Structure formats: C-alpha cells, structure tokens
Amino acid sequence: MNVWKANGLKYILLFSLILCAVASVVSLWSYSGSSASQSAAVRQGPSGGFGGGSGPGGGMGGPGQPTNSSTEGTSTSGDKGTTAGNDTSSGGSGVARDGQHRGPGGMSGNGSGMGGPGGGMGGGRSGNSSSAYATPLAIFAALFFGAFVFIAYRFRAREWKLGERNRGLMLWTVLGVGFLLRMAIAPWISGHMDLMLFRNWATTAADSLSGFYTNGSSDYPPFYIYILYVIGQIGSTDAFSPYMSVLLRLPNILADIVTAYMLYRLASKRVGYGISLGLAIFYVFNPAVFINSTFWGQVDSFFTMLIVGMIVLLVENRVGWSAVLFTVAVLMKPQGIIYGPVLFFELLRQRKIQPWLLSIGGAVVTTILVILPFSWGQEPLWLLDLYKGTVGEYPYASVNAYNFFALIGGNYTQDTTTLFLFSYHTWGMICIVLVTLFTWWMYIRSRKPQFAAAAALVLIAGVFTFASSMHERYLFPAAALAVLAYLYLRDRRFLWLAGGFSLTIFLNTFDIFYSSNSRDQYGIILCVTSLLNVLLFGYLVKVVWDCSKSTTIETAPPKDMLPSESPSGKLIWGASSPSVNTTIDS
C-alpha cells in the first residue's frame, strides 16, 4: 500500500502511455490487415484511387478493388481542391462526402475527377462513411470547451501548484498520449480531398523532385514539396504503401506535438509548471488543432509551428534565424506574408543596421537553397508567377471563411462585386492596410519585443476577419499565438481569446469538413461563427490597446517554475535572456 501511495501517479501515467501505444499499434495493424486491396491500389498509382474504394467512384475510401479510370489534367490547388479533369471512373456518385468543398470547382461527385492521377472521389466506402465520426467529435469538442471555461474561470485567481515528483513523466504522458491517439485515429478517417492532392504531389515529387513543377501543374509553393518527396519515397515501398494516408498526416501530427512542447518550455520559464502543463494539454487535445491535422489532413499545423518559432526567436533577439523561419513559412504557404510586418516592426524598433543585414541575408540564402532544385528549366521569375497564380485563384469575398464578408452574405461572392462604394476586394485591401497600421501603432506604443506575439495575433485575426479571399483554415495559428501573447504579456484575457478563437476555428473547420454548409446557404453555424470572429477581434483590439501601454517590470519567477538554465549553465531554448523584461497587466 505504501508503494502505491508513493508511486501511484507514476503507475497511472505509465499505464496510460502503454494503453495508448497498444491502441495505436492495434489500430494501425488492423487497418493494414483490412486493406490489402488498398495497398495494391496505392502502389498501382495513376489507375487506382486513394485506398481503392469499391463504392461508386472508387475514391479515397476504405477496402475495395480500384476502379479503372483516366483523368485528364491535374488540380492546381491543395487548399481548394479544384479539378480540371474528366474522370471516367465507374459511377462517381453525387453523394457529398465528408470534407468536400461545395464552392466552385469543389468535389461534387457525378464523375468529377480528383485532379491528377487517380480514381474519382465521388463515393468510396458508400459515400458518407466518415461522417459517422462527426457526432463523437462534436461531443468531445463540447466537453473540451466546457471544461476550458470551467477551469479558466474556477482557477482564474489561483496558482496551479503540482508536486515536484513525476513532472517530466506528466509532460511526456500528455505529449505521448496526444501523439498516439492521433496515430490510432488517422488511418480510419478518409480525410479531405486535399489529402488526395498531397498524395499525388508526393508521388510526382518522388518520381522527380527537380521536375515537380515542369512535369505537373501544382501551384503549391516549394518548401513543403521536400516533405512530400520524403513521404512519396517511403510510401512507395511495400511495407508502408498501405499507410500512405497516415504518412501524409504524420508531419502535421508531429508539428502539433512540437508546438505544444514549445509552448510548454516557454511557459515553464514564466508562469510555473502547473499552468505550463495546462497549456500543453490545451493545445494537444484542442479539437480545433487535431481536426485539422488528423481529420482533414491539412498542413496548417506545420505552418503554425514555423510561425511560433519565428515569434519566439524574434523576442529572443535572434533576428536572423527568425527571418529564416519567416521565409520558410512564406515558401510553404503564401499567407505567411501576413506575419511579415511583425519582423519589419521589430527591425525598425531596434534601429540598427546589423539586424537588417542578418534578416535580408537569411531570407535570400534560404530562398535560394529552397527553390534552386526546382529552378532548372524554369523561367527566371517562375516563383513569382507561381505566387501570382495562387493569389489570383480565389477571386471571392470569402472562400468558406466565416468572417465579416461571410456574415453579410459574401461567401463565394465574386470579389469584384460592389459593396457600397467599393468592391469586396478593395474593401479587403483597405482593411489590411488599416489592421497593419493599427498593429504598428500598438508595437510603437509598447516599445518592447515581447509584443510580437500579440502583434502577430492582431494581424492574422484582423486580416482573416476583414480581408477577401480568406479560407476557413487561415485563422488556425491564432490559438497558438494567443497563448504566446499570454506568456509574453501575462494578461489572462489572452487565454480567453485562445479559447474563443479555438472555438471559432473548430466550428468553421467542422462545418466545412462535414459539408453541412454550401456556398448558397446562409446557415446558423456560419452566422454565429462569423459574428463571434468579429466580436473576438473587437475584444482583441481592446486587450492589445491596454497591454501596449502597460508597465514593463521585472517579475519574480513563480514558486513552482522550472529553472531557466540547464546544469551546464546554458540558456534553454525558449528562455529569455536576463536583460529581457516580462510584462504583466497593471
């Protein structure tokens, strides 16, 4: 009995890890054993669908024999999943599957191809098979956000104190359980149509990395193609070909865990162990996070990891490396440019030439290293043309983004349509300029680099809410950035913003993923979520205004804080230098 009292928590944590590991292994083993025909379909390449699919359309479904199909032309977008091909696969039912866009060019069945080599996506496992997971996911989300509100309110004025024992084990249990549960779930979720595009691009990159753009018609920026190249090489082997859908999700599942760990390490230097562990739990099990990486199969988690790293390095005055991560983010997703003003504001604040040289040099070298392998046989300005094509591909006021334009009925409305005096596009550009100028003003008022996270949050929230051509997932980094802003500025209202943005991100993603909304429907979820995003941005403006004029002082470390330095005396990643102050709300 004494042994149990002394080590009971340790045994429970170890048992949880082992149980999740067993569940993950059993899930992956069962998936492999039930999908022999799927493995053959994936290896077959152009003639087979993503995982076979004996249902109509032979799509990205479960077990089944691949259908014979031919597709002319390939899709050019991983975000939207449009198709220019003519699929001749058998059937291609018109049943709307989980995760399909219903906007122009979206997947609507009726023989429409998936874009690129492969079978149709119309049916697969008898149409709406994965929609069965919608109810448990919604229930979990309701429990999660309910628990968040209760805990955030109940412990708003208390320190979260945990014992000294098993701290490391508790952290790794949280991260390990989060990773293993994602791996257990991932094989059984067919995912969004974007996943099929990533699969096609991985195959193309594996065949010829340097010829990726010349041999295909993808408009995706080059950085993530390297990751798809590795996935394509691994997935082409007999042992891993049945797990292609899991491999495509794996980088972003890992990014979820890495981002949670970065937040924990940063928090442990500022707010103590209890809250640090709570923030890791918040991010790892946040339904807005894992619906993106594990259910949808998109890459926003990886992108967010880069942005979080960029902000942390910027605050630590490692400007050159921050510029490198910013460049990588832009070379992964065009919307990375939204965060560029934060780097610009900090460079202006420092008023030194060296940070400018380091930033420009890092950006130039990174760009050359990333694009060089793809540049053989290309026009000198091929990358600029690629970005122009990507930016101009979505000429709508809103592309399923539940924001202000969607709130007033502008979802999938042409952005050239006049709204009062100007077009949606012009209004969007005006709002981008105003949001950027406001952020700059707040940054100047704050006079401290710790404001960078709040500035990045204002930029992404403001641009998403009031700019045109926004997608449903562009707000995704806001949850992590709100946590960062709390850690740097120590204002608890950022935690409420983290919860609020997580809720709207989840609702928007869930609604589009399960196709309960169409471009012609003004539904209750669209209306409520859009209104919440507008209100959250207004609240964010108030919080940022207050924090930009708050007093900067040295704060004593929390009583349960982990040491900032390693035994060797070296500063641990994420810890501020001794000269950096911490700001608390006055």
C-alpha positions as CSV (number, residue, x, y, z in Angstrom):
1,M,0.0,0.0,0.0
2,N,2.8,2.4,0.8
3,V,4.4,1.7,-2.6
4,W,1.1,2.6,-4.3
5,K,0.8,5.8,-2.3
6,A,4.3,6.8,-3.2
7,N,4.2,5.8,-6.9
8,G,0.5,5.6,-7.8
9,L,0.6,8.6,-10.1
10,K,3.6,7.2,-11.9
11,Y,1.9,3.9,-12.4
12,I,-1.2,5.6,-13.8
13,L,0.8,7.7,-16.2
14,L,2.8,4.8,-17.4
15,F,-0.3,2.7,-17.8
16,S,-2.0,5.5,-19.9
17,L,1.0,5.6,-22.2
18,I,1.2,1.9,-22.6
19,L,-2.6,1.7,-23.2
20,C,-2.5,4.4,-25.9
21,A,0.6,2.7,-27.5
22,V,-1.2,-0.6,-27.7
23,A,-4.4,1.1,-29.1
24,S,-2.3,2.8,-31.7
25,V,-0.4,-0.4,-32.8
26,V,-3.7,-2.4,-32.9
27,S,-5.4,0.3,-35.0
28,L,-2.5,0.5,-37.5
29,W,-2.3,-3.3,-37.6
30,S,-6.0,-3.7,-38.2
31,Y,-6.0,-1.1,-40.8
32,S,-3.2,-2.8,-42.7
33,G,-4.8,-6.2,-42.4
34,S,-8.2,-5.0,-43.7
35,S,-6.7,-3.1,-46.7
36,A,-4.7,-5.4,-48.8
37,S,-6.5,-4.2,-51.9
38,Q,-5.9,-0.7,-50.8
39,S,-2.2,-1.3,-50.7
40,A,-2.3,-2.6,-54.2
41,A,-4.3,0.4,-55.3
42,V,-1.9,2.9,-53.9
43,R,1.1,1.1,-55.4
44,Q,-0.7,1.0,-58.8
45,G,-0.6,4.8,-58.9
46,P,-2.4,6.5,-61.7
47,S,-5.0,3.9,-62.3
48,G,-6.1,3.4,-58.7
49,G,-8.0,5.6,-56.3
50,F,-6.6,6.6,-52.9
51,G,-7.1,3.5,-51.0
52,G,-9.2,1.7,-53.5
53,G,-12.8,2.1,-52.8
54,S,-15.4,-0.3,-54.1
55,G,-18.2,2.3,-53.6
56,P,-19.3,4.5,-56.5
57,G,-16.4,6.5,-57.9
58,G,-13.7,4.3,-56.3
59,G,-12.5,7.2,-54.2
60,M,-10.4,7.8,-51.2
61,G,-12.2,5.2,-49.2
62,G,-11.6,2.0,-47.4
63,P,-11.0,-1.5,-48.6
64,G,-12.0,-2.4,-52.1
65,Q,-10.7,-3.0,-55.6
66,P,-9.5,0.0,-57.5
67,T,-11.6,1.1,-60.4
68,N,-10.2,1.7,-63.8
69,S,-10.1,5.4,-64.5
70,S,-8.4,8.0,-66.6
71,T,-8.1,11.6,-65.7
72,E,-7.1,14.4,-67.9
73,G,-5.4,17.3,-66.3
74,T,-4.5,17.9,-62.7
75,S,-5.7,20.0,-59.9
76,T,-3.7,23.1,-59.1
77,S,-4.6,23.8,-55.5
78,G,-4.2,21.9,-52.3
79,D,-6.3,24.4,-50.4
80,K,-9.3,24.4,-52.6
81,G,-9.1,21.1,-54.4
82,T,-10.5,22.3,-57.7
83,T,-10.4,19.9,-60.7
84,A,-10.0,20.3,-64.4
85,G,-10.0,16.7,-65.2
86,N,-12.6,14.5,-66.7
87,D,-12.8,11.3,-64.7
88,T,-14.1,8.3,-66.5
89,S,-14.2,6.0,-63.5
90,S,-17.3,3.9,-63.0
91,G,-20.0,5.9,-61.3
92,G,-18.7,8.7,-59.2
93,S,-21.8,9.2,-57.2
94,G,-23.1,12.6,-56.4
95,V,-23.2,12.0,-52.7
96,A,-21.4,14.7,-50.8
97,R,-18.7,13.1,-48.7
98,D,-17.1,14.4,-45.5
99,G,-14.7,17.2,-46.0
100,Q,-15.7,18.3,-49.5
101,H,-15.8,22.0,-50.6
102,R,-19.0,22.9,-52.3
103,G,-17.7,26.0,-53.8
104,P,-16.9,26.4,-57.4
105,G,-14.7,23.6,-58.7
106,G,-15.2,21.6,-55.5
107,M,-15.8,17.9,-55.3
108,S,-19.4,17.2,-56.1
109,G,-19.3,13.7,-57.5
110,N,-21.0,13.0,-60.8
111,G,-17.8,11.6,-62.2
112,S,-15.7,14.6,-61.3
113,G,-12.1,13.6,-61.0
114,M,-9.9,14.3,-58.1
115,G,-7.4,16.2,-60.1
116,G,-4.1,14.5,-61.0
117,P,-3.7,10.8,-61.5
118,G,-6.1,8.6,-59.6
119,G,-9.6,7.4,-59.4
120,G,-12.7,9.5,-58.7
121,M,-13.5,10.8,-55.3
122,G,-17.3,10.7,-55.7
123,G,-18.1,7.8,-53.4
124,G,-15.7,5.5,-51.6
125,R,-17.0,3.4,-48.8
126,S,-20.5,4.1,-49.8
127,G,-20.3,7.9,-49.6
128,N,-20.7,9.5,-46.2
129,S,-18.9,6.8,-44.2
130,S,-16.6,9.1,-42.2
131,S,-19.5,11.4,-41.3
132,A,-20.2,8.8,-38.5
133,Y,-17.3,10.4,-36.6
134,A,-18.9,13.8,-36.7
135,T,-21.1,13.1,-33.6
136,P,-18.3,11.9,-31.2
137,L,-16.1,14.7,-32.4
138,A,-18.7,17.3,-31.7
139,I,-19.4,15.8,-28.3
140,F,-15.7,15.8,-27.4
141,A,-15.4,19.4,-28.6
142,A,-18.4,20.4,-26.4
143,L,-16.8,18.7,-23.4
144,F,-13.4,20.3,-24.1
145,F,-14.7,23.9,-24.4
146,G,-17.0,23.4,-21.4
147,A,-14.0,22.2,-19.4
148,F,-11.9,25.1,-20.6
149,V,-14.5,27.6,-19.5
150,F,-14.9,26.0,-16.1
151,I,-11.1,25.7,-15.4
152,A,-10.2,29.1,-16.7
153,Y,-13.0,30.7,-14.5
154,R,-12.5,28.5,-11.5
155,F,-8.8,28.9,-11.2
156,R,-8.5,32.5,-12.6
157,A,-7.0,33.9,-9.4
158,R,-5.1,30.8,-8.2
159,E,-1.7,29.4,-8.7
160,W,-1.7,25.9,-10.2
161,K,0.6,24.0,-8.0
162,L,1.7,20.4,-8.6
163,G,4.2,18.3,-6.7
164,E,7.8,18.0,-7.6
165,R,7.6,14.3,-8.4
166,N,6.9,13.0,-11.9
167,R,6.8,16.3,-13.6
168,G,8.7,15.1,-16.6
169,L,6.6,11.9,-16.8
170,M,3.4,14.0,-16.7
171,L,4.6,16.2,-19.6
172,W,5.7,13.2,-21.8
173,T,2.4,11.4,-21.0
174,V,0.4,14.4,-22.3
175,L,2.5,14.6,-25.4
176,G,2.7,10.9,-25.9
177,V,-1.0,10.3,-25.4
178,G,-1.8,13.1,-27.8
179,F,0.5,11.7,-30.5
180,L,-0.6,8.0,-30.1
181,L,-4.3,8.8,-30.1
182,R,-3.8,10.8,-33.3
183,M,-2.0,7.8,-34.9
184,A,-4.7,5.5,-33.8
185,I,-7.5,7.7,-35.3
186,A,-5.7,8.8,-38.5
187,P,-6.0,5.6,-40.6
188,W,-9.8,5.4,-40.2
189,I,-10.6,9.0,-41.3
190,S,-10.7,9.3,-45.1
191,G,-9.8,12.9,-44.8
192,H,-10.5,15.9,-47.0
193,M,-9.9,15.9,-50.8
194,D,-6.8,17.9,-50.1
195,L,-5.2,14.7,-48.9
196,M,-5.6,13.1,-52.3
197,L,-3.8,16.1,-53.9
198,F,-0.9,15.7,-51.4
199,R,-0.7,12.1,-52.2
200,N,-0.5,12.8,-55.9
201,W,2.1,15.5,-55.3
202,A,4.1,13.1,-53.1
203,T,4.2,10.6,-55.9
204,T,5.2,13.2,-58.5
205,A,7.9,14.6,-56.3
206,A,9.3,11.1,-55.5
207,D,9.5,10.4,-59.3
208,S,11.4,13.6,-60.0
209,L,11.9,16.3,-57.4
210,S,13.6,18.7,-59.8
211,G,10.9,18.2,-62.4
212,F,8.0,18.6,-60.0
213,Y,6.7,21.8,-61.4
214,T,7.7,21.2,-65.0
215,N,6.1,17.7,-65.1
216,G,2.9,18.7,-63.3
217,S,0.6,21.7,-62.7
218,S,0.8,22.2,-59.0
219,D,0.7,25.8,-57.7
220,Y,1.8,24.9,-54.2
221,P,5.0,26.7,-53.0
222,P,8.2,24.7,-53.0
223,F,9.1,24.1,-49.3
224,Y,6.6,21.5,-48.4
225,I,7.3,19.6,-51.6
226,Y,10.5,18.4,-49.9
227,I,8.4,16.8,-47.2
228,L,6.1,15.3,-49.7
229,Y,9.1,14.0,-51.6
230,V,10.2,12.0,-48.5
231,I,6.7,10.8,-47.9
232,G,6.5,9.7,-51.5
233,Q,9.7,7.8,-51.3
234,I,8.7,6.0,-48.1
235,G,5.1,5.4,-49.3
236,S,6.4,3.7,-52.5
237,T,7.7,0.8,-50.5
238,D,5.6,-2.3,-50.0
239,A,5.8,-2.1,-46.2
240,F,4.4,1.5,-46.0
241,S,2.2,1.8,-49.0
242,P,-0.9,0.8,-47.1
243,Y,-0.2,3.7,-44.7
244,M,0.0,6.5,-47.3
245,S,-2.8,8.5,-45.7
246,V,-1.1,8.2,-42.3
247,L,2.3,9.2,-43.7
248,L,0.7,12.3,-45.3
249,R,-0.7,13.3,-41.9
250,L,2.4,12.4,-39.9
251,P,4.4,15.7,-40.3
252,N,1.5,17.7,-39.1
253,I,0.7,15.4,-36.2
254,L,4.3,15.7,-35.1
255,A,4.0,19.5,-35.6
256,D,1.1,19.5,-33.1
257,I,3.2,17.9,-30.5
258,V,6.3,20.0,-31.2
259,T,4.2,23.2,-31.0
260,A,2.7,22.1,-27.7
261,Y,6.2,21.3,-26.3
262,M,7.5,24.8,-27.4
263,L,4.6,26.4,-25.6
264,Y,5.3,24.3,-22.5
265,R,9.0,25.1,-22.5
266,L,8.3,28.8,-22.9
267,A,5.6,28.8,-20.2
268,S,7.8,26.9,-17.7
269,K,10.1,30.0,-17.6
270,R,7.3,32.5,-17.0
271,V,4.2,31.0,-15.3
272,G,5.3,27.9,-13.5
273,Y,4.8,24.2,-14.1
274,G,1.1,23.8,-13.4
275,I,-0.1,26.4,-15.9
276,S,2.7,25.2,-18.3
277,L,1.3,21.7,-18.3
278,G,-2.2,23.0,-18.6
279,L,-1.3,25.0,-21.7
280,A,0.3,21.9,-23.2
281,I,-2.9,19.9,-22.5
282,F,-4.9,22.7,-24.0
283,Y,-3.0,22.6,-27.3
284,V,-2.5,18.9,-27.6
285,F,-6.2,18.0,-27.1
286,N,-7.7,21.1,-28.7
287,P,-10.3,19.9,-31.2
288,A,-9.5,22.9,-33.4
289,V,-6.0,21.6,-33.7
290,F,-6.4,17.9,-34.3
291,I,-9.4,18.2,-36.6
292,N,-7.0,20.0,-39.0
293,S,-4.1,17.6,-38.8
294,T,-5.7,14.3,-38.0
295,F,-9.2,14.5,-39.6
296,W,-8.7,17.0,-42.5
297,G,-5.1,16.1,-43.3
298,Q,-4.0,19.7,-44.0
299,V,-0.6,21.2,-43.2
300,D,-1.6,24.3,-41.1
301,S,-0.1,22.6,-38.0
302,F,3.3,22.6,-39.6
303,F,2.9,26.2,-40.8
304,T,1.9,27.3,-37.3
305,M,4.9,25.6,-35.8
306,L,7.1,27.7,-38.1
307,I,5.3,30.9,-37.1
308,V,5.5,30.2,-33.4
309,G,9.2,29.5,-33.8
310,M,9.6,32.7,-35.7
311,I,8.0,34.8,-33.0
312,V,10.0,33.1,-30.2
313,L,13.3,33.7,-31.9
314,L,12.3,37.3,-32.7
315,V,11.6,38.0,-29.0
316,E,14.9,36.4,-28.1
317,N,16.6,38.8,-30.5
318,R,17.7,36.1,-32.8
319,V,16.5,38.1,-35.7
320,G,18.4,36.3,-38.4
321,W,17.0,32.9,-37.6
322,S,13.6,34.4,-37.2
323,A,13.8,35.8,-40.7
324,V,14.8,32.3,-41.9
325,L,11.7,30.7,-40.4
326,F,9.6,33.5,-41.8
327,T,11.0,32.9,-45.2
328,V,10.4,29.2,-44.9
329,A,6.8,29.9,-43.9
330,V,6.2,32.1,-46.9
331,L,7.8,29.4,-49.1
332,M,5.3,26.9,-47.7
333,K,2.1,29.0,-47.8
334,P,1.6,32.4,-49.4
335,Q,-0.4,33.6,-46.4
336,G,2.9,33.6,-44.4
337,I,3.4,37.1,-45.7
338,I,0.7,38.2,-43.3
339,Y,3.3,37.9,-40.5
340,G,6.0,39.9,-42.3
341,P,5.1,43.2,-40.7
342,V,6.0,41.8,-37.2
343,L,9.5,41.2,-38.3
344,F,9.6,44.6,-40.0
345,F,8.3,46.4,-36.9
346,E,11.0,44.8,-34.7
347,L,13.7,45.7,-37.2
348,L,12.5,49.4,-37.1
349,R,12.4,49.3,-33.3
350,Q,16.0,48.2,-33.0
351,R,17.3,51.0,-35.2
352,K,20.5,49.1,-36.1
353,I,21.9,48.0,-39.5
354,Q,23.1,44.6,-38.4
355,P,19.7,43.0,-37.8
356,W,18.6,44.3,-41.2
357,L,21.6,42.6,-42.9
358,L,21.1,39.4,-41.0
359,S,17.4,39.3,-41.9
360,I,17.9,40.1,-45.5
361,G,20.8,37.7,-45.8
362,G,19.0,34.9,-44.1
363,A,15.9,35.4,-46.3
364,V,17.9,35.5,-49.5
365,V,20.0,32.4,-48.7
366,T,17.0,30.4,-47.5
367,T,15.0,31.3,-50.7
368,I,17.9,30.3,-53.0
369,L,18.5,27.0,-51.1
370,V,14.8,26.1,-51.2
371,I,14.0,27.0,-54.8
372,L,17.3,26.1,-56.5
373,P,16.5,22.4,-57.2
374,F,13.2,23.3,-58.8
375,S,14.6,26.1,-61.0
376,W,16.3,24.0,-63.7
377,G,14.5,24.6,-67.0
378,Q,12.3,27.3,-65.5
379,E,11.9,30.9,-66.4
380,P,13.9,33.3,-64.1
381,L,10.7,34.6,-62.5
382,W,8.9,31.3,-62.2
383,L,8.4,31.5,-58.5
384,L,6.8,35.0,-58.8
385,D,4.5,33.7,-61.5
386,L,3.6,30.7,-59.2
387,Y,2.6,33.0,-56.4
388,K,0.6,35.3,-58.7
389,G,-1.4,32.3,-59.9
390,T,-2.0,31.1,-56.4
391,V,-3.2,34.5,-55.1
392,G,-5.4,35.1,-58.1
393,E,-7.0,31.7,-57.9
394,Y,-9.7,32.6,-55.4
395,P,-11.5,35.7,-56.6
396,Y,-14.2,35.6,-53.9
397,A,-15.1,37.8,-51.0
398,S,-14.8,34.7,-48.8
399,V,-13.8,31.1,-49.6
400,N,-15.7,29.4,-46.8
401,A,-14.0,31.6,-44.2
402,Y,-16.6,32.6,-41.6
403,N,-15.7,36.3,-41.3
404,F,-17.3,39.7,-41.8
405,F,-17.9,39.2,-45.5
406,A,-19.5,35.8,-44.9
407,L,-21.6,37.4,-42.2
408,I,-23.1,39.8,-44.7
409,G,-23.7,37.1,-47.3
410,G,-20.4,37.3,-49.3
411,N,-19.3,33.7,-49.1
412,Y,-18.3,32.7,-52.6
413,T,-19.4,36.1,-54.0
414,Q,-17.1,37.4,-56.6
415,D,-14.7,39.9,-55.0
416,T,-15.3,42.3,-57.9
417,T,-18.9,42.7,-56.7
418,T,-19.6,46.2,-55.4
419,L,-20.3,46.7,-51.7
420,F,-21.4,50.2,-51.0
421,L,-18.7,52.4,-52.7
422,F,-16.1,49.8,-53.5
423,S,-15.7,46.1,-54.4
424,Y,-15.2,43.4,-51.8
425,H,-11.5,43.2,-52.9
426,T,-10.9,46.9,-52.4
427,W,-12.6,46.9,-49.0
428,G,-10.4,43.9,-48.1
429,M,-7.2,45.7,-49.1
430,I,-8.3,48.8,-47.2
431,C,-8.9,46.7,-44.1
432,I,-5.5,45.0,-44.5
433,V,-3.8,48.4,-44.5
434,L,-5.8,49.6,-41.5
435,V,-5.1,46.5,-39.5
436,T,-1.4,46.7,-40.3
437,L,-1.2,50.4,-39.4
438,F,-3.0,49.8,-36.1
439,T,-0.6,46.9,-35.3
440,W,2.4,49.1,-36.0
441,W,1.0,51.8,-33.7
442,M,0.5,49.4,-30.9
443,Y,4.0,48.0,-31.4
444,I,5.5,51.5,-31.2
445,R,3.5,52.2,-28.0
446,S,4.7,49.0,-26.4
447,R,8.4,49.6,-27.1
448,K,9.2,46.0,-26.4
449,P,9.8,42.9,-28.5
450,Q,7.5,40.8,-26.2
451,F,4.7,42.5,-28.0
452,A,5.5,40.5,-31.2
453,A,3.1,37.6,-30.4
454,A,0.2,40.0,-29.8
455,A,1.0,41.9,-33.0
456,A,1.0,38.6,-35.0
457,L,-2.3,37.7,-33.4
458,V,-3.8,41.1,-34.4
459,L,-2.6,40.7,-37.9
460,I,-3.9,37.2,-38.6
461,A,-7.2,37.8,-36.8
462,G,-7.8,41.2,-38.5
463,V,-6.8,40.0,-42.0
464,F,-8.9,36.8,-41.7
465,T,-12.0,38.7,-40.4
466,F,-12.0,41.6,-42.8
467,A,-10.0,40.7,-45.9
468,S,-11.2,39.0,-49.0
469,S,-10.3,35.5,-50.4
470,M,-9.8,34.0,-47.0
471,H,-10.2,30.3,-46.5
472,E,-11.7,28.5,-43.5
473,R,-8.3,27.5,-42.1
474,Y,-6.3,30.7,-42.3
475,L,-7.2,31.6,-38.7
476,F,-5.6,28.4,-37.4
477,P,-2.4,29.9,-36.0
478,A,-4.5,32.3,-33.8
479,A,-4.9,29.7,-31.0
480,A,-1.2,29.2,-30.5
481,L,-0.4,32.9,-31.0
482,A,-2.9,33.9,-28.3
483,V,-1.2,31.5,-25.8
484,L,2.2,33.1,-26.8
485,A,0.8,36.5,-26.2
486,Y,-0.4,35.5,-22.8
487,L,3.0,34.1,-21.9
488,Y,4.9,37.3,-23.0
489,L,2.4,39.9,-21.7
490,R,0.9,38.0,-18.8
491,D,-2.6,39.2,-19.4
492,R,-5.2,36.4,-18.7
493,R,-7.6,37.8,-21.3
494,F,-5.4,36.3,-24.0
495,L,-6.3,32.9,-22.6
496,W,-9.9,33.7,-23.1
497,L,-9.0,34.7,-26.7
498,A,-7.2,31.5,-27.2
499,G,-10.3,29.6,-26.2
500,G,-12.6,31.8,-28.2
501,F,-10.5,31.5,-31.4
502,S,-10.2,27.8,-30.9
503,L,-14.0,27.6,-30.8
504,T,-14.5,29.6,-34.0
505,I,-11.7,27.7,-35.8
506,F,-13.2,24.4,-34.8
507,L,-16.8,25.4,-35.8
508,N,-15.6,26.8,-39.2
509,T,-13.5,23.7,-40.0
510,F,-16.0,21.2,-38.7
511,D,-18.8,22.8,-40.7
512,I,-16.8,22.8,-44.0
513,F,-15.2,19.4,-43.4
514,Y,-18.5,17.7,-42.9
515,S,-20.1,19.7,-45.7
516,S,-23.1,20.9,-43.8
517,N,-22.7,24.2,-45.5
518,S,-22.7,25.2,-49.1
519,R,-21.9,28.4,-50.9
520,D,-25.6,29.1,-51.4
521,Q,-26.6,28.5,-47.8
522,Y,-26.6,31.1,-45.0
523,G,-26.6,28.7,-42.1
524,I,-26.8,29.2,-38.3
525,I,-23.2,28.0,-37.8
526,L,-21.9,30.4,-40.5
527,C,-23.8,33.3,-38.9
528,V,-22.8,32.6,-35.3
529,T,-19.2,31.8,-36.0
530,S,-18.7,34.8,-38.3
531,L,-20.3,37.1,-35.6
532,L,-18.1,35.6,-32.9
533,N,-14.9,36.2,-35.0
534,V,-15.9,39.9,-35.5
535,L,-16.6,40.2,-31.7
536,L,-13.4,38.4,-30.8
537,F,-11.4,40.8,-33.0
538,G,-13.0,43.8,-31.3
539,Y,-12.2,42.3,-27.9
540,L,-8.6,41.6,-29.1
541,V,-8.2,45.3,-30.1
542,K,-9.2,46.3,-26.6
543,V,-6.8,43.9,-24.9
544,V,-3.9,44.9,-27.2
545,W,-4.6,48.6,-26.5
546,D,-4.4,48.0,-22.8
547,C,-1.3,45.9,-23.0
548,S,0.5,48.3,-25.3
549,K,0.5,50.9,-22.5
550,S,1.0,48.7,-19.5
551,T,4.1,49.0,-17.3
552,T,7.1,46.8,-18.0
553,I,8.8,45.5,-14.9
554,E,10.9,42.6,-13.7
555,T,8.7,39.9,-12.2
556,A,9.8,37.3,-9.7
557,P,9.7,33.7,-11.0
558,P,6.7,31.6,-10.0
559,K,7.3,29.4,-7.0
560,D,6.8,26.2,-9.0
561,M,8.8,27.4,-12.0
562,L,11.4,25.1,-13.6
563,P,14.9,26.6,-13.7
564,S,15.7,28.6,-16.8
565,E,19.1,27.2,-17.2
566,S,20.5,23.7,-17.8
567,P,23.0,22.3,-15.4
568,S,25.8,23.4,-17.8
569,G,24.7,27.0,-17.3
570,K,23.5,27.4,-20.9
571,L,20.1,29.0,-21.5
572,I,17.5,26.6,-22.5
573,W,15.6,27.1,-25.8
574,G,12.7,29.5,-25.2
575,A,14.1,31.2,-22.1
576,S,14.5,34.9,-22.3
577,S,17.9,36.5,-21.8
578,P,18.4,38.1,-18.4
579,S,18.0,41.5,-19.9
580,V,14.5,40.8,-21.3
581,N,11.7,42.0,-19.1
582,T,8.4,40.4,-18.6
583,T,5.2,42.5,-18.9
584,I,2.2,42.0,-16.7
585,D,-1.1,43.6,-16.8
586,S,-1.2,46.6,-14.5
